Amino acid sequence: MDIMEVIKDQIENNAVILYMKGTPQFPQCGFSARAVEVMTAVGKPFAYVNILEAPEIRSSLPKYGNWPTFPQLWIKGELIGGSDILLEMQRSGELAQMMEEAASDMPEQ
């Protein structure tokens, strides 16, 4: 499968997905750590991709979303942004609302 198709599939099949350096348990950069902190504070589940273990995604995702940096949060197929945007959205309450809506769209596990 073409890497752009893989990315599209990941974004379409995960209501909330964070492309980051490292894992939520062990972020590998300050921006990814801040993004995980914000996402954890919201308290809703999210998928993630460690771009350090997926160099093809790391090089192709910026072209796919027209966003040059990581982390990248996608909610319901829409690029939300990086850690600074997430922090701002958390402070305003907008992120919690978006995550709540996305969580309600996810199938029961």
N, C-alpha and C positions, 0 to 999 in steps of 0.2 A: 504494500500500500504506500502511496506517495506520502511524504511527510506532511504536506499541507492537508491531505485527507485525514491523516492521523490527528492533527491539531483540530481540524473541524469536528471530527468525531468526538474528541475529548470535550470540546466546548459544548457541543450539542447534547451530549449524554450525561453531563454533570451540571446540575442547576447552579452550583457554585464551585468554581475551580480557581485555585491560586497557583500560578507558575512562579516558583521561587528558587532561591539558591539554598539547598539543603532540605531539611524536613521540618515539620512543625516542632518535633521534639529536639531537633538539633539544627537550627538555622545557621547558614554559613556566611551571612553578611548582616550588617546592622539594619538595612532596609527590610530584608526578609524577616528578621526578628521582630521589627516593629509591626509589620503587616500581620504576622502570626499573633502577636500580642493583641492587636485590635480585633482580629477575627475571633480569637478565644474569648475576649471580653464580651463580644456579642452573644456567644454561647450557642450558635447554630452550627450544624455539621457542614464541612466543606471538603472537597477533594483537593489534592495538590499534585503537582509534578515537580520533582527535583530536576531542574534543568542542568545541574552539574553532572547528572548521570544520563542525560539525554542531549548530547551536543547538537544533534540534528534539530531538535525542538528549540534549543537555545539560539541557534543561528537563524531559524525560519520564523519563529513566532513574531519577532519584531516586524517582519514584512507582512505577516498575516493580519496583525492588528494595527499596523502603522503606529506602533508605540515602541520606542527604542530601548527602554530600560526594563529591569526586573526589580522587584516582583511585579506581576500583572494579575489583577483580580478580574475574573469574568463572572457575571451573574446573569443567568438565563440568556446566554449567548451574546451579551453585551459587555464590551470592555469597560470596566469601571475606572481603572487606573492603578497607580502605584501606592506606596506606603504613605506619602504625604496626603494624597487625596483620601485614602482610607481613614487616616487619622482625623482629617477635617470632617468627613462624613459621619464618623463615629461621634464626634463632639456635637454635631447638629442633630443626631438621631436618625439621619437619613439612611445610614448603613444598616442599622438594626431593622428598620422598616423593610428595606429591600431584601435582607436576609430572611426575615419572617415570611415575606411573600414567596420567596424562592423555596423555603422549607415547606410551606404549605402545598407547593406544587410537586414535591418529591414523593415517590411512593413510600408507603409504610415499610419498615424493615423488620 
